[in-house]
Amino acid sequence: MAGTSSFELKTVVFDARDHRGLARFYAELTGGEERYADDEWVTVFTGDGWRLGFQAAPDHVAPEWPGQARPQQMHLDFQVADLAAATTGAERLGARRIGGGDTWNVMADPAGHPFCLCAGEHAEPIRTYGVSIDCSDGGPLAVFYAELLGYTVKYQQDGMAWIGTATPAPMGEMLFQAVEGYNPPQWPDPAHPQQLHLDITVSDIEAAERRALELGATRLPGDGENWRVYADPAGHPFCLLWMV
């Protein structure tokens, strides 16, 4: 239909001083494969179909979870068949345990980004469950991304929300969690870093931009031959990309 555009979550992108080293860590953690490596960017395809990007950020300031002075902004959740073994394996690769509970451990990767290992009896041996996004209220942000990506809101209560595709699919789960005193990124200011961001592909950038702004996004400075930068309603940067 003229004037419309499809949106697809393509990549979860990490900032890091050593982007090559961080890409190797996640490739080994997930049983994935590195591709498209250069001095600025590495792509990792996880063993279960997620696409992770790692971009060189020489001025990257690592998060200090759980405080909001240097917030994580986003993190990945993994389900694992054996929590103790998965934690030991992640530590062997260079992660460190920074929190957790009876059925999950909060880890920090070598660049300082938190991620969660959660016990899941059907994970063999590890499954990328979803990307979690911090905000002041998960409900409205979940609605924004559900409308943008065509996902379904599956849960919403007490500041927490979960959206996903109608049928299970890689890159098909997103969670939103309310954080007290939430401190949003102020991209491109390195003192208030984005930490992670989402790359979303579109078929028609002009129609896509109109739709994103209509839903509550804000255009940010920064663009290239086939990408533009935006902020979601909670301030997280994301990119819209298209074929040229």
C-alpha positions in Angstrom: 0.0 0.0 0.0 1.4 3.4 -0.9 2.6 5.5 2.0 3.2 2.6 4.4 6.3 0.8 5.6 7.1 -2.5 7.3 9.3 -2.5 10.4 11.5 -5.4 11.5 13.8 -5.6 14.5 17.1 -6.5 12.9 19.9 -6.1 15.4 20.6 -5.4 19.1 23.7 -3.2 19.1 26.3 -2.9 21.9 28.7 0.0 22.4 32.2 -1.1 23.6 35.8 0.1 23.6 36.9 -3.3 22.5 34.0 -4.2 20.2 35.9 -7.2 18.7 36.6 -8.7 22.1 33.0 -8.3 23.2 31.7 -9.9 19.9 33.9 -12.9 20.6 32.5 -13.2 24.1 28.9 -13.3 22.9 29.7 -15.6 20.0 31.2 -18.1 22.5 28.5 -17.6 25.1 25.6 -18.2 22.7 27.3 -20.7 20.3 27.1 -18.1 17.6 29.2 -17.0 14.7 31.0 -13.7 14.0 30.5 -12.0 10.6 31.1 -8.7 8.9 34.0 -7.7 11.2 36.0 -4.5 10.6 37.6 -1.8 12.7 34.2 -0.2 13.5 31.7 -3.1 13.6 31.2 -6.8 14.2 28.0 -8.8 13.7 27.3 -12.0 15.7 24.5 -14.4 14.8 23.7 -16.4 17.9 23.1 -20.1 17.8 19.3 -19.5 18.1 18.9 -16.8 15.4 19.4 -13.5 17.2 21.5 -10.9 15.5 23.8 -8.9 17.7 26.0 -5.9 16.6 29.1 -4.5 18.3 30.3 -1.0 17.4 33.5 0.6 18.4 32.9 3.3 21.0 36.3 4.6 22.2 34.7 6.9 24.8 32.3 4.3 26.1 31.4 4.7 29.8 30.4 1.3 31.3 27.2 1.0 33.3 27.2 0.4 37.0 24.1 -1.7 37.7 21.8 -1.4 39.6 22.2 2.4 40.2 20.9 5.1 38.0 24.1 7.2 38.0 25.4 5.0 35.1 22.3 2.9 34.1 22.3 -0.2 32.0 19.4 1.1 29.8 19.0 -2.3 28.1 20.1 -5.9 28.7 19.7 -9.3 27.2 18.0 -12.2 29.0 19.2 -15.8 28.4 17.5 -19.0 29.5 19.9 -21.8 30.4 19.4 -25.5 31.2 21.9 -25.6 34.0 22.3 -22.2 35.8 25.4 -23.1 37.8 27.2 -24.5 34.8 26.2 -21.6 32.6 27.3 -19.1 35.2 30.7 -20.9 35.5 31.0 -20.9 31.7 30.2 -17.2 31.4 32.8 -16.4 34.1 35.4 -18.5 32.2 34.8 -16.3 29.1 35.3 -13.1 31.1 31.9 -12.3 32.7 31.4 -11.6 36.4 28.4 -12.2 38.6 26.9 -9.0 40.1 23.6 -10.2 41.5 20.8 -12.6 41.2 18.4 -14.9 43.0 17.4 -18.6 43.3 16.7 -19.1 39.6 18.7 -16.3 37.9 22.1 -14.6 38.0 22.8 -11.1 36.9 26.2 -11.0 35.1 28.3 -8.3 33.6 30.0 -8.9 30.3 33.7 -7.9 29.7 32.5 -4.3 28.7 30.4 -4.0 31.8 26.9 -4.5 30.2 24.6 -6.5 32.5 22.8 -9.6 31.2 20.7 -12.2 32.9 21.1 -16.0 33.0 17.7 -17.6 33.9 17.0 -21.2 34.7 14.8 -22.7 32.0 14.3 -26.4 31.8 13.8 -26.3 28.0 16.9 -24.3 27.2 19.5 -26.6 25.5 22.0 -25.4 26.7 21.3 -21.6 26.2 18.5 -19.7 24.6 18.3 -15.9 23.9 15.0 -15.1 25.4 14.6 -11.4 24.8 15.9 -7.8 25.2 14.8 -5.9 28.3 14.5 -2.1 28.3 14.6 0.1 31.4 12.1 3.0 31.6 10.0 4.9 34.1 6.8 2.9 33.2 6.9 -0.2 31.0 3.3 0.0 29.8 3.4 3.0 27.4 6.8 2.0 26.1 5.6 -1.5 25.4 2.6 -0.1 23.4 5.0 2.1 21.4 7.2 -0.8 20.3 4.2 -3.2 19.8 2.6 -0.7 17.5 5.9 0.0 15.7 6.9 -3.6 15.1 3.5 -5.2 14.9 4.0 -7.2 18.1 1.4 -8.2 20.6 1.3 -6.9 24.2 1.3 -10.2 26.2 1.6 -8.8 29.8 1.3 -5.4 31.4 1.1 -4.8 35.2 2.8 -2.6 37.9 5.1 -0.9 35.5 6.3 -4.1 33.8 5.3 -5.2 30.3 6.1 -7.9 27.8 5.5 -7.9 24.0 6.2 -10.5 21.4 5.4 -11.9 18.0 2.2 -14.0 17.5 4.3 -17.1 17.0 7.7 -17.8 18.5 10.5 -16.3 16.5 14.1 -15.1 17.0 14.1 -11.4 17.8 10.5 -11.8 18.8 10.4 -11.0 22.5 10.9 -7.6 24.3 10.4 -6.8 28.0 10.0 -3.4 29.7 10.8 -2.8 33.3 10.0 0.2 35.5 13.1 1.6 37.3 12.9 4.0 40.2 14.6 7.3 39.3 15.1 6.2 35.7 17.9 8.2 34.0 17.5 8.2 30.2 20.4 8.4 27.8 21.2 11.7 26.1 22.7 10.6 22.9 25.3 11.4 21.6 26.6 12.7 24.9 29.1 10.1 26.2 28.4 11.2 29.8 24.8 9.8 29.4 25.4 6.8 27.0 22.9 4.7 25.2 24.8 1.5 26.1 22.7 -0.6 23.7 20.4 0.4 20.9 18.1 -1.3 18.4 18.5 -1.3 14.6 15.1 -1.6 12.8 14.8 -2.1 9.1 12.1 -0.5 7.1 10.9 -0.7 3.5 10.1 3.0 3.0 12.0 5.4 5.2 9.8 8.5 4.7 6.6 6.5 5.6 8.4 4.8 8.4 9.6 8.1 9.9 6.1 9.5 9.8 4.7 6.5 11.5 7.5 6.5 14.2 6.9 10.2 15.0 3.2 9.7 15.1 3.6 7.0 17.7 5.8 9.2 19.9 9.4 8.9 18.6 11.7 11.9 18.3 14.2 12.5 15.5 17.7 12.8 16.8 20.8 14.3 15.0 22.7 11.7 13.0 22.1 10.0 9.7 23.9 8.3 6.8 23.3 6.9 3.4 20.8 4.3 4.7 20.1 5.1 8.3 18.5 7.7 10.6 18.6 8.1 14.4 15.5 8.5 16.6 14.6 8.3 20.3 11.7 6.2 21.6 9.3 7.9 24.1 11.6 6.9 27.0 14.7 8.4 25.4 16.5 5.3 24.1 18.0 5.9 20.7 17.2 3.5 17.8 18.0 3.5 14.2 15.8 3.0 11.1 17.7 1.4 8.2 16.7 0.8 4.6 18.1 -0.6 1.4 19.8 1.7 -1.1 
